[in-house]
Amino acid sequence: MPAPAERVRRVLAATAVVVTGTLAVGMAVAAPATTDAAPTLGQLAAAKGRYFGSATDNPTLNNAPYTAVLGSEFNQITVGNTQKWQYTEPSRGQFDYRQADQIVAFAQAHNQVVRGHTLVWHNQLADWVAGVPAGELLGVMRNHITNVAGHFKGQVVHWDVVNEAFEEDGTRRQSVFQQKIGDSYIAEAFKAARAADPGAKLYYNDYNIEGIGAKSDAVYNMVKSFKQQGIPIDGVGLQAHLILGQVPSTVQQNIQRFADLGVDVALTELDIRMRTPRDAAKDAQQAADYRTVVNACLAVTRCVGITVWDFSDGYSWIPSVFPGEGAALIYDENFAKKPSYWAVYEALGGTPTTTTTTGDNGTGCTATYRVTSQWNGGFQGEVTIRNNSSTALSGWTVKWTFGAGQKVTNLWNGKLTTSGQDVSVRNESYNGSVGAGGSTSFGFLGSWTGTNPVPTVACATA
């Protein structure tokens, strides 16, 4: 198993999509494989020496349309839940890594690096931790870190060592660790993590520290003190759970001031929530907000990557915690790319794809076919249906004929019919209505041999 730094280099090199210059972290960019596919977010980020990733959780690993996107679009994965204490040490001294190992294995199989999340947090603790006597808790914490970080040694490039240790006013959160160990517990956690896995980058991670304020000032002062004392801290994670239209104006300045302390910065849990339902104006604002955040990271050399907190609105934590809010991510619940996706795509240096063919039968319904990723023997495609008329559509059908023996092997957000090389896709009941000027999409997996040319597609209304 390569060391974490080497794994980052390999992943960035393997997913880079340009061959000029060097990566921002000083690593040469490898030439990409020849393909007609448009670059992914992971490839675009890698070309700039960064990663663009997603959090994920175990129940979704059995969802083929979900994993098709997760495994191809991103070059980094965060284990959303199952590396937390309640999963990894449910009983004192008894460790269980089966669920977290599944996600790490998925990432390795798809050439993705892994951020570990999280070693010490006041939430999602096993129930028994609260009852540990004060005189024993430091040893228990060290033992937990030693075992968990040791188990994933060489497989995780970053660890969120301590998570959410500050209140909004900059005071220490009165967690069980703070109350029974005291202020020193954070430094002790970082020391234990360094001993357990010297190759992983060690992060402090928190929310509402994206802009400059009392809470981010407290974190800044802690990091500054740790650097002066020689406490092993390598990075700060800005969770970036943001609200539509409220991206802090000081986000870039804040990233830069942490970087100036000599640590890396990552945007670790990005989502931008809105009052639902979505509409065109909210989508446009969300796209602008995502672009602002990505540009802020790209402007600071030591901002090493961005992770969205899952990628599809159907798997977001927001609606269950903030009633009436949601639609916070870059794919909708049906895995269609939202305007926010394309804002990120363009901010990372992507340009509108050249691998599309558009057909229009004169009805005002237009279909655009894209190969979004491709590998030996297989590919992922996406078709976007746009209503160019002034009235709403009540249904649609898209047809094409493959020219080189390709086959659709799995399709979502549409009803598939095939006859030889002829492919026809009708809308599902939930996505047949498309407003004037609006769009929807479906995705699919396919197989190919020899070549994978883009077919001419045609769209008809119901």
LOMARTI-787261 format. One record per residue (C-alpha): residue in three letters; residue number from 1; x, y, z. Coordinates in Angstrom, 3 decimals. Layout:
BEGIN
   rest    nr          X          Y          Z
    Ala   NUM          X          Y          Z
...
// end
This chain:
BEGIN
   rest    nr          X          Y          Z
    Met     1      0.000      0.000      0.000
    Pro     2      1.598      3.342     -1.040
    Ala     3      2.105      5.998      1.628
    Pro     4     -0.697      8.624      1.722
    Ala     5      1.383     11.348      0.077
    Glu     6      2.297      8.982     -2.736
    Arg     7     -1.350      7.946     -3.120
    Val     8     -2.337     11.600     -3.494
    Arg     9      0.332     12.071     -6.151
    Arg    10     -0.844      9.015     -8.061
    Val    11     -4.507      9.950     -7.901
    Leu    12     -3.891     13.519     -8.994
    Ala    13     -1.631     12.383    -11.806
    Ala    14     -4.032      9.681    -12.937
    Thr    15     -7.020     12.021    -13.018
    Ala    16     -5.391     15.159    -14.418
    Val    17     -6.761     16.370    -17.736
    Val    18     -4.046     18.767    -18.905
    Val    19     -0.423     18.089    -19.686
    Thr    20      1.095     21.549    -19.354
    Gly    21      2.657     23.032    -16.235
    Thr    22      2.821     21.437    -12.810
    Leu    23      0.344     20.765    -10.075
    Ala    24     -0.096     23.399     -7.396
    Val    25      1.465     21.054     -4.852
    Gly    26      4.527     20.640     -7.046
    Met    27      3.760     17.286     -8.661
    Ala    28      4.062     16.710    -12.391
    Val    29      0.834     16.126    -14.293
    Ala    30      0.552     12.868    -16.164
    Ala    31     -0.918     12.726    -19.653
    Pro    32     -4.500     11.513    -19.595
    Ala    33     -5.720      8.503    -21.493
    Thr    34     -7.169      9.315    -24.897
    Thr    35    -10.949      9.576    -24.649
    Asp    36    -13.810     11.577    -26.033
    Ala    37    -15.345     11.899    -22.578
    Ala    38    -15.736     15.279    -20.953
    Pro    39    -13.517     15.712    -17.880
    Thr    40    -14.979     15.001    -14.468
    Leu    41    -14.830     17.341    -11.478
    Gly    42    -12.106     15.145    -10.029
    Gln    43    -10.044     15.395    -13.206
    Leu    44    -10.467     19.154    -13.428
    Ala    45     -9.457     19.572     -9.789
    Ala    46     -6.463     17.265    -10.211
    Ala    47     -5.233     19.395    -13.091
    Lys    48     -5.030     22.224    -10.571
    Gly    49     -3.269     20.090     -7.947
    Arg    50     -6.365     19.572     -5.834
    Tyr    51     -9.073     17.038     -5.212
    Phe    52    -12.825     17.370     -5.575
    Gly    53    -14.632     14.722     -3.598
    Ser    54    -17.813     13.582     -1.930
    Ala    55    -18.787     12.125      1.402
    Thr    56    -20.689      8.862      1.280
    Asp    57    -22.290      6.329      3.594
    Asn    58    -22.665      2.556      3.549
    Pro    59    -26.380      2.189      2.646
    Thr    60    -25.849      3.918     -0.695
    Leu    61    -23.114      1.533     -1.861
    Asn    62    -25.787     -0.871     -3.169
    Asn    63    -27.398      1.804     -5.381
    Ala    64    -25.944      1.333     -8.873
    Pro    65    -26.897      4.752    -10.321
    Tyr    66    -25.483      6.427     -7.196
    Thr    67    -22.206      4.506     -7.204
    Ala    68    -21.809      5.063    -10.935
    Val    69    -21.524      8.793    -10.235
    Leu    70    -19.627      8.427     -6.958
    Gly    71    -16.997      6.189     -8.492
    Ser    72    -16.409      8.221    -11.635
    Glu    73    -16.973     11.923    -10.920
    Phe    74    -14.770     12.404     -7.842
    Asn    75    -11.143     11.728     -6.947
    Gln    76    -11.643     11.774     -3.177
    Ile    77    -14.104     10.212     -0.714
    Thr    78    -14.877     10.997      2.918
    Val    79    -16.319      8.250      5.114
    Gly    80    -19.414     10.111      6.248
    Asn    81    -20.317      8.152      9.382
    Thr    82    -18.770      4.759      9.912
    Gln    83    -15.331      5.859     11.105
    Lys    84    -16.948      7.653     14.045
    Trp    85    -16.618      6.339     17.589
    Gln    86    -20.063      4.725     17.872
    Tyr    87    -19.235      2.495     14.893
    Thr    88    -15.541      1.807     15.406
    Glu    89    -15.523      1.202     19.196
    Pro    90    -19.113      0.394     20.181
    Ser    91    -17.918     -1.317     23.379
    Arg    92    -14.847     -0.350     25.344
    Gly    93    -11.806     -1.980     23.797
    Gln    94    -13.881     -3.771     21.113
    Phe    95    -13.273     -2.383     17.622
    Asp    96    -15.310     -2.911     14.467
    Tyr    97    -14.108     -1.590     11.096
    Arg    98    -16.266     -3.627      8.740
    Gln    99    -18.477     -0.801      7.489
    Ala   100    -15.708      1.775      7.164
    Asp   101    -13.540     -0.793      5.382
    Gln   102    -16.251     -1.168      2.720
    Ile   103    -16.092      2.521      1.842
    Val   104    -12.290      2.597      1.874
    Ala   105    -12.241     -0.436     -0.415
    Phe   106    -14.670      1.281     -2.802
    Ala   107    -12.400      4.332     -2.945
    Gln   108     -9.314      2.226     -3.571
    Ala   109    -11.085      0.327     -6.347
    His   110    -11.890      3.644     -8.038
    Asn   111     -8.458      5.245     -7.535
    Gln   112     -9.780      7.760     -5.005
    Val   113     -8.036      9.069     -1.891
    Val   114     -9.815      8.941      1.469
    Arg   115    -10.283     11.561      4.194
    Gly   116    -10.770      9.997      7.623
    His   117    -13.674     11.414      9.647
    Thr   118    -13.457     11.660     12.634
    Leu   119    -11.351     10.458     15.603
    Val   120    -12.605     12.677     18.453
    Trp   121    -16.037     14.329     18.427
    His   122    -18.591     15.075     21.107
    Asn   123    -21.374     13.639     18.958
    Gln   124    -21.996     10.066     17.741
    Leu   125    -19.986      8.701     20.644
    Ala   126    -20.615      5.209     21.933
    Asp   127    -22.823      5.454     25.037
    Trp   128    -20.178      3.980     27.305
    Val   129    -17.743      6.874     26.803
    Ala   130    -19.763      9.264     28.971
    Gly   131    -19.342      6.954     31.944
    Val   132    -15.539      6.697     31.800
    Pro   133    -14.003      8.190     34.971
    Ala   134    -12.118     11.448     34.490
    Gly   135     -8.822      9.848     35.417
    Glu   136     -9.191      7.227     32.691
    Leu   137    -10.617      9.198     29.766
    Leu   138     -7.301     10.505     28.393
    Gly   139     -5.998      6.938     28.185
    Val   140     -9.248      5.770     26.590
    Met   141     -9.053      8.561     23.994
    Arg   142     -5.439      7.777     23.175
    Asn   143     -6.227      4.080     22.864
    His   144     -9.142      4.804     20.533
    Ile   145     -7.021      7.020     18.287
    Thr   146     -4.160      4.526     18.272
    Asn   147     -6.416      1.687     17.193
    Val   148     -8.542      3.508     14.629
    Ala   149     -5.781      5.550     12.989
    Gly   150     -3.510      2.519     13.175
    His   151     -6.061      0.310     11.421
    Phe   152     -6.346      2.753      8.503
    Lys   153     -2.636      3.606      8.396
    Gly   154     -1.559      4.079      4.785
    Gln   155     -5.159      4.142      3.543
    Val   156     -6.229      7.609      4.713
    Val   157     -4.509     10.781      3.499
    His   158     -6.161     13.191      5.979
    Trp   159     -7.663     12.661      9.431
    Asp   160    -10.174     14.996     11.024
    Val   161     -8.538     14.396     14.380
    Val   162    -10.797     16.637     16.463
    Asn   163    -14.162     17.856     15.249
    Glu   164    -16.264     20.835     16.424
    Ala   165    -14.529     21.682     19.723
    Phe   166    -15.571     25.371     19.819
    Glu   167    -18.816     27.249     20.432
    Glu   168    -19.965     30.154     18.267
    Asp   169    -18.475     32.728     20.654
    Gly   170    -15.050     31.087     20.503
    Thr   171    -15.200     29.354     23.875
    Arg   172    -14.512     25.656     24.255
    Arg   173    -17.465     23.332     23.791
    Gln   174    -18.137     21.564     27.098
    Ser   175    -17.881     18.054     25.698
    Val   176    -17.074     15.041     27.847
    Phe   177    -13.437     15.412     26.750
    Gln   178    -13.287     19.088     27.661
    Gln   179    -14.932     18.523     31.034
    Lys   180    -12.925     15.477     32.111
    Ile   181     -9.538     16.088     30.432
    Gly   182     -9.479     19.861     29.983
    Asp   183     -8.007     22.147     27.341
    Ser   184     -5.108     19.792     26.665
    Tyr   185     -7.240     17.060     25.118
    Ile   186     -7.035     18.506     21.604
    Ala   187     -3.238     18.645     21.598
    Glu   188     -3.076     15.153     23.106
    Ala   189     -5.360     13.843     20.375
    Phe   190     -3.082     15.233     17.669
    Lys   191     -0.003     13.715     19.322
    Ala   192     -1.676     10.315     19.478
    Ala   193     -2.778     10.529     15.844
    Arg   194      0.721     11.412     14.668
    Ala   195      2.170      8.442     16.547
    Ala   196     -0.459      6.095     15.096
    Asp   197     -0.082      7.216     11.477
    Pro   198      2.900      9.474     10.775
    Gly   199      2.031      9.670      7.076
    Ala   200     -1.465     11.113      7.341
    Lys   201     -2.117     14.859      7.390
    Leu   202     -3.832     15.833     10.639
    Tyr   203     -6.735     18.322     10.581
    Tyr   204     -8.880     20.254     13.000
    Asn   205    -12.394     20.421     11.496
    Asp   206    -15.347     22.711     12.349
    Tyr   207    -18.422     24.504     10.991
    Asn   208    -19.122     28.248     10.850
    Ile   209    -15.409     29.026     10.587
    Glu   210    -15.466     29.757      6.849
    Gly   211    -15.378     33.526      7.373
    Ile   212    -13.562     35.651      9.914
    Gly   213    -15.347     35.897     13.269
    Ala   214    -15.148     34.905     16.931
    Lys   215    -15.232     31.169     16.282
    Ser   216    -12.706     31.150     13.439
    Asp   217    -10.494     33.521     15.468
    Ala   218    -10.451     30.970     18.305
    Val   219     -9.483     28.188     15.914
    Tyr   220     -6.857     30.422     14.307
    Asn   221     -5.317     31.192     17.698
    Met   222     -5.287     27.518     18.656
    Val   223     -3.566     26.521     15.401
    Lys   224     -1.046     29.333     15.797
    Ser   225     -0.291     28.175     19.340
    Phe   226      0.043     24.551     18.235
    Lys   227      2.520     25.514     15.517
    Gln   228      4.567     27.505     18.034
    Gln   229      4.566     24.580     20.482
    Gly   230      5.354     21.943     17.899
    Ile   231      1.999     20.180     18.262
    Pro   232      1.577     18.098     15.067
    Ile   233     -1.209     19.825     13.136
    Asp   234     -1.148     19.914      9.328
    Gly   235     -4.460     21.386      8.282
    Val   236     -7.757     23.072      9.061
    Gly   237    -11.050     21.817      7.669
    Leu   238    -13.719     24.412      6.959
    Gln   239    -16.933     22.391      6.821
    Ala   240    -18.755     25.010      4.719
    His   241    -22.379     24.103      5.475
    Leu   242    -23.598     27.352      3.945
    Ile   243    -26.916     29.123      3.325
    Leu   244    -28.074     30.386     -0.054
    Gly   245    -26.850     33.912     -0.687
    Gln   246    -24.828     34.023      2.546
    Val   247    -21.318     32.943      1.579
    Pro   248    -19.016     34.898      3.929
    Ser   249    -17.325     37.780      2.155
    Thr   250    -14.092     36.976      4.017
    Val   251    -13.857     33.310      3.018
    Gln   252    -10.780     33.721      0.808
    Gln   253     -9.086     36.000      3.331
    Asn   254     -9.797     33.465      6.049
    Ile   255     -8.385     30.560      4.021
    Gln   256     -5.279     32.625      3.347
    Arg   257     -4.663     33.522      6.987
    Phe   258     -4.762     29.873      8.022
    Ala   259     -2.440     28.996      5.146
    Asp   260     -0.059     31.729      6.314
    Leu   261      0.304     29.819      9.599
    Gly   262      1.907     27.004      7.621
    Val   263     -1.044     24.605      7.452
    Asp   264     -3.160     23.320      4.592
    Val   265     -6.850     24.169      4.310
    Ala   266     -9.651     21.996      2.946
    Leu   267    -13.342     22.682      2.398
    Thr   268    -14.509     19.458      3.941
    Glu   269    -18.337     19.276      3.983
    Leu   270    -19.597     21.756      1.403
    Asp   271    -23.302     22.197      0.786
    Ile   272    -25.412     25.323      0.231
    Arg   273    -29.002     24.944      1.396
    Met   274    -32.105     26.834      0.302
    Arg   275    -35.760     27.079      1.243
    Thr   276    -37.527     24.485     -0.857
    Pro   277    -38.933     24.056     -3.409
    Arg   278    -36.219     25.011     -5.869
    Asp   279    -36.833     27.515     -8.616
    Ala   280    -34.702     29.057    -11.353
    Ala   281    -33.717     32.096     -9.278
    Lys   282    -32.590     29.965     -6.331
    Asp   283    -30.669     27.654     -8.644
    Ala   284    -28.881     30.635    -10.168
    Gln   285    -27.948     32.024     -6.750
    Gln   286    -26.754     28.628     -5.589
    Ala   287    -24.609     28.273     -8.702
    Ala   288    -23.054     31.674     -8.043
    Asp   289    -22.391     30.727     -4.417
    Tyr   290    -20.689     27.465     -5.352
    Arg   291    -18.557     29.318     -7.870
    Thr   292    -17.514     31.833     -5.195
    Val   293    -16.452     29.097     -2.798
    Val   294    -14.479     27.155     -5.411
    Asn   295    -12.754     30.308     -6.629
    Ala   296    -11.779     31.191     -3.051
    Cys   297    -10.088     27.815     -2.656
    Leu   298     -8.325     28.027     -5.999
    Ala   299     -6.968     31.456     -5.102
    Val   300     -4.955     30.057     -2.177
    Thr   301     -2.201     27.583     -2.999
    Arg   302     -2.538     25.701      0.286
    Cys   303     -6.271     25.112     -0.163
    Val   304     -5.817     21.501     -1.179
    Gly   305     -9.316     20.301     -1.972
    Ile   306    -13.092     20.468     -1.716
    Thr   307    -15.539     17.800     -0.565
    Val   308    -19.300     18.068     -0.966
    Trp   309    -21.272     16.478      1.869
    Asp   310    -22.644     13.806     -0.439
    Phe   311    -23.405     14.903     -3.982
    Ser   312    -27.126     14.235     -4.520
    Asp   313    -30.025     16.091     -2.901
    Gly   314    -31.680     12.725     -2.306
    Tyr   315    -28.957     11.812      0.190
    Ser   316    -28.475     15.139      1.955
    Trp   317    -28.683     15.498      5.746
    Ile   318    -30.212     18.962      5.450
    Pro   319    -33.993     18.250      5.230
    Ser   320    -33.961     16.106      8.380
    Val   321    -32.192     18.795     10.414
    Phe   322    -33.568     21.998      8.849
    Pro   323    -37.267     21.432      8.028
    Gly   324    -38.335     23.226      4.868
    Glu   325    -34.767     23.507      3.600
    Gly   326    -32.695     21.350      1.285
    Ala   327    -31.642     21.110     -2.388
    Ala   328    -28.138     21.890     -1.129
    Leu   329    -25.976     19.824     -3.477
    Ile   330    -24.758     19.726     -7.072
    Tyr   331    -26.919     16.816     -8.291
    Asp   332    -30.665     16.600     -7.740
    Glu   333    -32.391     13.607     -6.154
    Asn   334    -32.531     11.872     -9.561
    Phe   335    -28.781     12.329    -10.208
    Ala   336    -29.325     15.101    -12.747
    Lys   337    -26.614     17.777    -12.709
    Lys   338    -27.871     21.092    -11.390
    Pro   339    -26.673     24.583    -12.359
    Ser   340    -24.443     24.413     -9.269
    Tyr   341    -22.608     21.451    -10.818
    Trp   342    -21.836     23.415    -13.953
    Ala   343    -20.708     26.410    -11.893
    Val   344    -18.183     24.183    -10.120
    Tyr   345    -17.215     22.606    -13.439
    Glu   346    -16.468     25.971    -15.016
    Ala   347    -14.735     27.357    -11.908
    Leu   348    -12.372     24.376    -12.021
    Gly   349    -11.506     25.212    -15.614
    Gly   350    -13.989     23.081    -17.517
    Thr   351    -15.495     24.305    -20.746
    Pro   352    -18.734     23.231    -22.385
    Thr   353    -18.227     19.736    -23.725
    Thr   354    -17.424     19.173    -27.378
    Thr   355    -18.578     15.559    -27.277
    Thr   356    -22.279     16.228    -27.746
    Thr   357    -24.688     15.806    -30.624
    Thr   358    -28.036     17.539    -30.469
    Gly   359    -31.155     16.494    -32.326
    Asp   360    -34.426     18.451    -32.577
    Asn   361    -37.510     17.250    -34.417
    Gly   362    -38.980     20.737    -34.613
    Thr   363    -41.251     20.379    -31.601
    Gly   364    -39.161     22.608    -29.310
    Cys   365    -37.758     19.631    -27.407
    Thr   366    -33.983     19.265    -27.700
    Ala   367    -31.794     16.414    -26.419
    Thr   368    -28.063     16.578    -25.740
    Tyr   369    -26.008     13.393    -25.341
    Arg   370    -22.746     13.441    -23.386
    Val   371    -20.192     10.800    -22.472
    Thr   372    -19.340     11.828    -18.914
    Ser   373    -16.703      9.167    -18.219
    Gln   374    -15.179      6.253    -20.080
    Trp   375    -12.975      3.253    -19.298
    Asn   376    -11.928      0.066    -21.068
    Gly   377    -15.127     -1.633    -22.154
    Gly   378    -17.505      0.711    -20.384
    Phe   379    -18.751      4.270    -20.132
    Gln   380    -21.245      6.524    -18.396
    Gly   381    -23.554      8.756    -20.405
    Glu   382    -26.004     11.540    -19.735
    Val   383    -28.789     12.959    -21.886
    Thr   384    -30.276     16.371    -21.088
    Ile   385    -33.742     17.231    -22.422
    Arg   386    -34.440     20.917    -22.780
    Asn   387    -37.821     22.507    -23.424
    Asn   388    -37.192     25.307    -25.914
    Ser   389    -40.866     26.206    -26.262
    Ser   390    -42.937     28.767    -24.372
    Thr   391    -45.247     26.173    -22.832
    Ala   392    -44.629     23.268    -20.481
    Leu   393    -44.005     19.731    -21.739
    Ser   394    -46.116     16.905    -20.336
    Gly   395    -43.805     14.149    -21.527
    Trp   396    -40.841     13.364    -23.770
    Thr   397    -39.113     10.570    -25.669
    Val   398    -35.468     10.513    -26.754
    Lys   399    -34.191      8.167    -29.466
    Trp   400    -30.826      7.333    -30.984
    Thr   401    -29.037      4.556    -32.837
    Phe   402    -25.638      3.344    -31.673
    Gly   403    -23.139      3.182    -34.520
    Ala   404    -20.427      0.930    -33.100
    Gly   405    -22.112     -1.864    -31.194
    Gln   406    -22.487     -0.022    -27.879
    Lys   407    -25.149     -1.179    -25.421
    Val   408    -26.972      0.429    -22.513
    Thr   409    -26.494     -1.785    -19.444
    Asn   410    -28.238      0.309    -16.776
    Leu   411    -30.361      3.458    -17.023
    Trp   412    -31.967      5.755    -14.458
    Asn   413    -34.564      8.550    -14.617
    Gly   414    -36.136      7.099    -17.759
    Lys   415    -37.907      4.035    -19.228
    Leu   416    -35.633      2.178    -21.625
    Thr   417    -36.617      0.250    -24.753
    Thr   418    -34.031     -1.233    -27.134
    Ser   419    -34.210     -3.042    -30.449
    Gly   420    -30.813     -4.009    -31.815
    Gln   421    -28.832     -0.782    -31.968
    Asp   422    -31.916      1.414    -31.633
    Val   423    -32.474      2.997    -28.212
    Ser   424    -35.616      4.752    -26.995
    Val   425    -36.053      6.388    -23.577
    Arg   426    -39.352      7.768    -22.264
    Asn   427    -39.815      9.903    -19.200
    Glu   428    -40.686      8.491    -15.817
    Ser   429    -43.874      9.696    -14.105
    Tyr   430    -41.896     12.156    -11.956
    Asn   431    -39.844     13.897    -14.672
    Gly   432    -42.141     14.147    -17.678
    Ser   433    -43.284     17.672    -16.902
    Val   434    -40.668     20.199    -18.008
    Gly   435    -41.458     23.887    -17.698
    Ala   436    -40.887     26.417    -20.453
    Gly   437    -37.153     26.908    -20.830
    Gly   438    -36.493     24.166    -18.291
    Ser   439    -34.569     20.920    -18.530
    Thr   440    -34.286     17.450    -17.062
    Ser   441    -31.906     14.572    -17.658
    Phe   442    -31.346     10.858    -17.414
    Gly   443    -28.152      8.895    -17.035
    Phe   444    -26.957      5.450    -18.008
    Leu   445    -24.089      3.000    -18.013
    Gly   446    -23.003      1.391    -21.268
    Ser   447    -20.537     -1.029    -22.801
    Trp   448    -18.420     -0.619    -25.919
    Thr   449    -15.662     -2.312    -27.902
    Gly   450    -13.320     -0.693    -30.373
    Thr   451    -14.751      2.820    -30.446
    Asn   452    -17.456      4.756    -28.645
    Pro   453    -18.718      7.444    -31.040
    Val   454    -21.434      9.851    -29.910
    Pro   455    -24.722      9.145    -31.716
    Thr   456    -27.184     11.638    -33.131
    Val   457    -30.161     11.972    -30.810
    Ala   458    -33.699     13.165    -31.389
    Cys   459    -36.303     14.367    -28.899
    Ala   460    -40.084     14.207    -29.271
    Thr   461    -42.761     15.542    -26.955
    Ala   462    -45.714     13.536    -25.659
// end
